[in-house]
């Protein structure tokens, strides 16, 4: 029998992917800013998850998005990359007492400043890998970095909005 945490993760996966491919796929700001909210699902996996499992989940999530974007695996590659880097980045940001077991890295559990320093670099890395693979190299580096920068902020702002709307407030910010 599946436990409550796994059922919640499966529901979250389906919801994030559906929102991405049905709603956010068609939202582009100024031809440079794209919102890839599906990576919020990946970044909000509990902190004790192991790297290999994270990379598998990243691959499955990325491939699910790639199927609807017809993008030949670039979302999968970018997602696997940030899942590989995620635990190393979490270790660098570990609070003094460490993380509690089962902690989900949200604003409500760690605060806005910590959450920002956790997700913003990972979102930027994801977008850089994604757009570099999309452009097939460094030929359009300036345009690619511009897209990554603006898309990072667009994704981050939408992620903040979803955090404040849908996640419980356990502590004051």
N, C-alpha and C positions, 0 to 999 in steps of 0.2 A: 504494500500500500504506500502511496506517495504521501510524504508529509506536507504540512501547510506551506513551508518555505519553497519547496520545489514547485508546487502548484502555483504559488504566487509568481515565481520566476517565469514559468511557462506562460501564464496569463500576461505578464509584463512584456515578454518577448513578442507575443502575438500582437499586443496592443501597439507597442512601439513600431514594429515593422509595418503594421497596417496604417498607422498615422503617417509614417514616412512615405509609403508608396501611394497612398490614396490622396493625401492632402499636401504634404510638404514637397513632393516631387515637382509640383507645378508652381511653387512659390520661389521666385528669384528676384532679388532686389538689385536694380541698376546693372543687370547682366554680369555682376561680379560676386554677389553674395547669395550663397546657398545655405539652407538649413538642413543639417543631417542629424536630426534629433535621435535617431536610432542608436547613436553611440552612447546616449544617456543610459540605455539599458545595460550596456557593457561596463560603463564606469560606475554603475550603482550595484554591482555584484558585491556580496559581502567580502570584507578584507582578507579573510583567511583562505580564500580560494587559491588553489595551486595554479602555477603558470601553465602547465600542460592543459588542464581543464579550461582555463581562461582562453587559451589559444583555440581550442576546439569550439568553444561557444562563440568566439570572435569570428571564426571561419563560417560557422553555420549562419550567424546573423548577417555577415557580409554577403554570403552567397544568396541568402534570401532576398536581400536588397538588390544584388546584382541581377537576379532573375527578372525583376520588374524594371530595372534601369537599362537592361541590355548592355552592361558595361564590362563584360568579359573578366570578372574577378577582381577589379580594382578596389571595390569596397571590401571584399574579403581580405585582400592583401593589407589594406590600411587598417582594418579591424584587428587582424592577427598581430600586426606590428604593435599597435597600442596595448593589446592584451599582453604581449611579451614585455613591454616596458612598464606596465602598470604597477606590478608589485615592487619593482625597484624604486619607482617614484613614491609609492606609498611608504616604503621603508625610510626614504629621505624625509618624509613629512610626519613620521611617527610622533605622536604627542608624548610627553614625558612619562606618563604612566602606561604607555602602550595602548593598543586597541583592545576593547572588550570583545569577547567571543561573539560572533554573529553580527558585529557592527556593520551596518551598511553606510558607505561614505556619502552621507547626505548633509545638507545644510543644518537640518534639525539635530543631527547627532554630533556635529563637529564645529558648526558655526560658519558664517559667510566667508570670513577671511581664509580659513583653512580650505573650505570647499573651492573657492576661487583659485587658490594656489595649487590645488589638486587637479581640477578639471581643465583649466585654461591651457596649460602647456600640452596636456594630452590631446585636447581637441585640435590645437594647432598642429601637433605632430601628425595626427590622423589626416587632417586636411592637406598638409604638405605632401605626404605620401600619396594621397588620393589624386591630387591635382598634378603632381609630377608624373605619376603613372598615366594619367589621362592625356598629358601633353607629350608623352613618350620621350621625356628627357629634359635637359636643362636649356633647350633652345629658347623657350619663352619664359625664362626664369622670373623676370620682373612681373609679367602678367600673372604667372602662376602664384607667386608670393602675395600679390595683391588680392587675388581670389581667396587664397588661404587665410589671409589676415581678416578680410571682411566677412568671410564665411564663418571664421572662428567666433567673431563677435556676435554674429547673427545666431549661430547655434547656441552660444553661451547664454545669450539673453533669453531665448526660448526655453533653454534648460532651467534657468533661474525661475522663470514664470511657472513652469511645471512643478518645480520644487515647492514654491510657495503655495500653489493651488492644491496639490495632491498629496504631499507628504506631511505627516503629523509633526506638530511642533512639540519637541520634547524638552527643549531648553531655550532660554532667551538668547537673542543674538546680540 
